[in-house]
Amino acid sequence: MESNQTKLEKFEVVKCGPYRFIGKAVYVRNDWGNPHSATGEIVQSVWKAKDWIFKTLDEMTEYTTAEPYGGGIYMWDKYEEKNQLTGYIIGKFMKVDTPVPNGMDYFDIPEGYIAKGWGGYVEGEVKDILSKSEEYIDASCFWGGEVFNDFDSLGNGINVDGLCGYFISCTLKESL
C-alpha cells in the first residue's frame, strides 16, 4: 500500500443536503472488537451488489445531486444499548424526494454540515481536524463513511489508489 493512500490531500466543511442516500443496507450488532465476529464480512457483503446499485441509480439522472459520489456509510439510526445495531449502506447521495427502487434501502440525511476529507483512507485525519475545530463538532454518531469518485478503480472495493474520501456529519458548536 502506498503512503499516499492515507494522506489527507483536501479538507473542507460544507453545508448541504438534505439527501436521500439510496442503496443496499445491512444492520449488524456493533461488535467490531470481537475476534470471533463476522461483522466485517457481513458489512462487506453488500459490496457484491455495487454494480446493480450504481447502474440503477446512475440511470435516475433527474434525481442526481451536487454530491455525485457513491460509497458506503455507517448509520446509527437504529442504535440503542440493548441491540447495538450499526447500519451500513452502499449507495449514492440522491435528492430527498427520490423514489427508492424496488429491492433497495435508503437513509435520509437532513440538511446540515458535512466534513469532507479526500486522499485515501483518511477517517482518522478528518476526525482529528474536527476534534481541534473551534467551529464544528464531529457528529459521526449520526452517519459517516467512505465515498469514491471513480468506481472503475475500486477493483475489490478496498483498494482505491487515493480516489477515496471520508465524509462525516458535523454540527456547528454554537448550535448546541
C-alpha positions as CSV (number, residue, x, y, z in Angstrom):
1,M,0.0,0.0,0.0
2,E,1.4,3.3,-1.0
3,S,1.7,6.1,1.6
4,N,-0.5,8.5,-0.4
5,Q,-3.5,6.3,0.5
6,T,-3.5,7.7,4.0
7,K,-2.5,11.2,3.3
8,L,-5.2,13.9,3.6
9,E,-5.0,16.0,0.5
10,K,-8.0,18.2,0.9
11,F,-10.4,19.0,3.8
12,E,-13.5,21.2,3.9
13,V,-16.7,21.6,5.7
14,V,-19.7,22.4,3.6
15,K,-23.4,23.0,4.3
16,C,-25.6,20.8,2.1
17,G,-28.5,18.4,1.9
18,P,-31.0,17.2,2.5
19,Y,-30.3,14.0,0.8
20,R,-31.6,10.5,0.5
21,F,-28.7,8.1,0.5
22,I,-30.1,5.1,-1.6
23,G,-28.6,1.7,-2.0
24,K,-28.4,-1.6,-0.2
25,A,-28.2,-1.7,3.6
26,V,-27.4,-4.2,6.3
27,Y,-27.7,-3.8,10.1
28,V,-25.3,-5.7,12.4
29,R,-24.5,-5.8,16.1
30,N,-21.7,-3.3,16.8
31,D,-19.1,-5.9,17.9
32,W,-16.1,-4.9,15.9
33,G,-13.7,-5.7,18.8
34,N,-14.9,-9.3,19.0
35,P,-12.3,-11.5,17.2
36,H,-15.0,-14.2,16.6
37,S,-17.4,-11.9,15.0
38,A,-18.3,-11.9,11.3
39,T,-19.4,-8.3,11.4
40,G,-16.8,-7.1,8.9
41,E,-17.6,-9.8,6.4
42,I,-21.3,-9.1,6.7
43,V,-20.8,-5.4,6.1
44,Q,-18.6,-6.0,3.2
45,S,-21.1,-8.4,1.6
46,V,-23.3,-5.6,0.4
47,W,-20.5,-4.5,-1.9
48,K,-21.4,-7.6,-4.1
49,A,-24.4,-5.6,-5.2
50,K,-22.5,-2.5,-6.2
51,D,-22.8,-2.9,-10.0
52,W,-26.6,-3.2,-9.8
53,I,-26.9,-0.4,-7.3
54,F,-24.9,2.2,-9.2
55,K,-26.2,1.2,-12.6
56,T,-29.8,1.7,-11.3
57,L,-29.1,4.9,-9.5
58,D,-27.0,6.4,-12.4
59,E,-30.0,5.9,-14.7
60,M,-32.1,8.1,-12.4
61,T,-30.5,11.3,-13.7
62,E,-33.4,13.6,-12.7
63,Y,-32.6,12.8,-9.0
64,T,-28.8,13.4,-9.2
65,T,-27.4,15.8,-6.6
66,A,-24.4,18.1,-6.3
67,E,-22.8,15.2,-4.4
68,P,-22.3,12.7,-7.3
69,Y,-20.3,10.3,-5.1
70,G,-21.2,6.8,-4.1
71,G,-19.8,4.8,-1.3
72,G,-20.6,3.2,2.0
73,I,-21.8,5.0,5.0
74,Y,-22.4,3.9,8.6
75,M,-25.7,4.8,10.2
76,W,-26.6,4.8,13.8
77,D,-30.3,5.4,13.4
78,K,-31.3,2.1,15.0
79,Y,-28.6,2.0,17.7
80,E,-29.7,1.5,21.2
81,E,-27.9,0.0,24.2
82,K,-29.7,-3.4,24.1
83,N,-29.2,-4.4,20.5
84,Q,-26.4,-2.0,19.5
85,L,-27.2,-2.1,15.8
86,T,-25.0,-0.3,13.3
87,G,-26.2,0.2,9.8
88,Y,-24.1,0.2,6.7
89,I,-25.4,1.2,3.3
90,I,-23.7,1.1,-0.2
91,G,-25.2,3.7,-2.4
92,K,-25.3,7.3,-3.6
93,F,-26.4,10.7,-2.4
94,M,-29.7,11.4,-4.2
95,K,-32.4,14.1,-4.0
96,V,-34.5,13.8,-0.9
97,D,-37.7,13.0,-2.9
98,T,-36.1,10.2,-4.9
99,P,-38.3,7.1,-5.2
100,V,-36.5,4.1,-3.7
101,P,-36.1,1.4,-6.4
102,N,-37.5,-2.0,-5.6
103,G,-35.0,-4.0,-3.6
104,M,-33.1,-1.0,-2.3
105,D,-33.0,0.7,1.0
106,Y,-32.5,4.4,2.0
107,F,-31.2,6.6,4.8
108,D,-32.4,10.2,4.9
109,I,-29.8,12.8,5.6
110,P,-31.1,16.2,6.8
111,E,-29.8,19.5,5.7
112,G,-26.6,20.2,7.6
113,Y,-22.8,20.2,7.5
114,I,-20.5,17.6,6.1
115,A,-16.8,17.4,6.9
116,K,-15.1,16.1,3.7
117,G,-11.6,14.7,3.6
118,W,-10.0,13.4,0.4
119,G,-6.9,11.5,-0.2
120,G,-7.3,7.8,0.8
121,Y,-8.4,6.2,4.0
122,V,-8.5,9.4,6.0
123,E,-11.2,8.9,8.6
124,G,-8.7,9.5,11.5
125,E,-7.4,12.7,9.9
126,V,-10.9,14.1,9.4
127,K,-12.0,13.3,12.9
128,D,-8.7,14.8,14.3
129,I,-9.4,18.1,12.5
130,L,-12.9,18.2,13.8
131,S,-11.7,17.5,17.3
132,K,-9.5,20.6,17.1
133,S,-12.0,22.8,15.4
134,E,-13.3,25.8,17.1
135,E,-16.3,26.0,14.8
136,Y,-17.5,22.4,14.2
137,I,-18.2,19.2,16.2
138,D,-17.9,15.7,14.9
139,A,-21.4,14.2,14.6
140,S,-20.4,10.9,13.1
141,C,-22.7,9.3,15.7
142,F,-25.4,10.0,13.1
143,W,-23.6,9.0,10.0
144,G,-20.2,8.9,8.2
145,G,-18.4,6.9,5.7
146,E,-16.2,6.4,2.7
147,V,-17.1,7.9,-0.7
148,F,-15.4,7.3,-4.1
149,N,-15.1,9.5,-7.1
150,D,-14.1,6.7,-9.5
151,F,-15.7,3.3,-9.2
152,D,-13.8,1.8,-12.1
153,S,-10.7,1.9,-9.9
154,L,-12.3,0.1,-7.0
155,G,-11.5,-3.4,-8.0
156,N,-12.5,-5.4,-5.0
157,G,-14.0,-2.4,-3.2
158,I,-11.0,-1.9,-1.0
159,N,-8.0,-0.5,-3.0
160,V,-8.9,2.9,-4.4
161,D,-5.5,4.3,-5.0
162,G,-6.2,7.7,-3.4
163,L,-9.6,8.2,-5.0
164,C,-11.4,7.9,-1.7
165,G,-12.8,10.4,0.7
166,Y,-14.3,10.3,4.1
167,F,-17.5,12.3,4.8
168,I,-18.7,12.9,8.4
169,S,-21.8,14.6,9.6
170,C,-20.9,17.6,11.8
171,T,-22.6,20.4,13.5
172,L,-21.8,24.0,14.4
173,K,-20.6,24.3,18.0
174,E,-22.8,27.3,18.6
175,S,-25.9,25.3,17.6
176,L,-25.5,23.0,20.7
